[in-house]
């Protein structure tokens, strides 16, 4: 199964990594590793995580307060809609649909 990011979601992921790196050397890289691990889990088991809205699922990271919001497309592609900080307004990404 393939995946792709909305450009704004990819930007969110890298901005989070840059912020974490500024807080502690190496932390941004660790965040990107965990985000990629989450993506691999989603690709292996795309329906394993709960739907938070019809057709939209959320995979929480284990170590960081972030979620990957995604949808399964008809062409069997996973579309990452947001890399969301869990303390952020929970539906800020809705207009991306």
Secondary structure as GFF3:
##gff-version 3
##sequence-region A 1 97
A	DSSP	beta_strand	2	5	.	.	.	ID=ss1
A	DSSP	alpha_helix	7	23	.	.	.	ID=ss2
A	DSSP	alpha_helix	27	44	.	.	.	ID=ss3
A	DSSP	beta_strand	51	53	.	.	.	ID=ss4
A	DSSP	beta_strand	56	60	.	.	.	ID=ss5
A	DSSP	beta_strand	66	72	.	.	.	ID=ss6
A	DSSP	beta_strand	77	85	.	.	.	ID=ss7
A	DSSP	three_ten_helix	94	96	.	.	.	ID=ss8
###
